[in-house]
Every structure is written in structure tokens, then in C-alpha cells.
């Protein structure tokens, strides 16, 4: 559930196909800059009703999924 929603949010923000994203995908490989990351994190916080404090520590989509699962 979390992975699919996160993929949708990232795909929409970065204008790519969600099928290009998996848990191993790095934000660097998606060319996510710091502003993009802030916007992605804000959208994910809204979608999952959580607060993400460690945006800079999240290197892969899987890191983000794990963070959400651990902090729900």
C-alpha cells in the first residue's frame, strides 16, 4: 500500500511513469533535487498523515517506505 502511493506521488511530481520506480530506486537517479524532495515529503506527509523529520537521510524509495511503516 505505502509503496504504490509513494510511487504515484513521486511519479506525478517528477513527471515519470510509476512503473520506473521501485524500492531500490534512488532519489538521485530520479534527478530529485532538494526542492523536489521537500515537495514530495510534504505530499507524502499529507497522504499518510505523518511528519517526516529526516528527509535528507532518505536515499531510496525503500528508505521512505520503511520510514513510513516505522512511524505510522
Buried (B, 14 or more C-beta within 10 A) or exposed (E): EBBEBBBBBBBEBBEBEBEEBEBEBEBEEBEBEEEBBEBBBBBBBEBBEEEBEEBEEBEBBBBBBBBBEEEE
